[in-house]
Amino acid sequence: MSSISAVGVSGLQYASTRLQATASNVANVQTDGYRVRRVTGSEAPSGGVEARVRIDGRAGVTTVDSNGDTTVRSNVDLDREMVDSREAVYIYAANAAVLRRYDDAVGFFLNKLA
């Protein structure tokens, strides 16, 4: 795989991982004790980006009911999740465009050689 296509594919994988983490966070917003999943990207040795998922160490809000029982709520911030999901969609679209242009260029040059 060429470096251009490898970069595009790794960007798609990174965006997909971010969307999966956001979906998990939103699905668990009311799950007591749930901790947010965050995705970070770093440069891959072969080019492109590597995605790493980590669990946010911050605890959610602790509540005490009338019996004195404590519950730790999730630490999901829905506003942030909405922003993260939009960012991931834009990242996905940008990398898909890179792959389309690469495919167009390869096709053009193959047609010239034929």
Helices and strands as residue ranges (DSSP letters): H 3-27, E 37-43, E 49-55, E 62-64, E 70-72, H 78-113
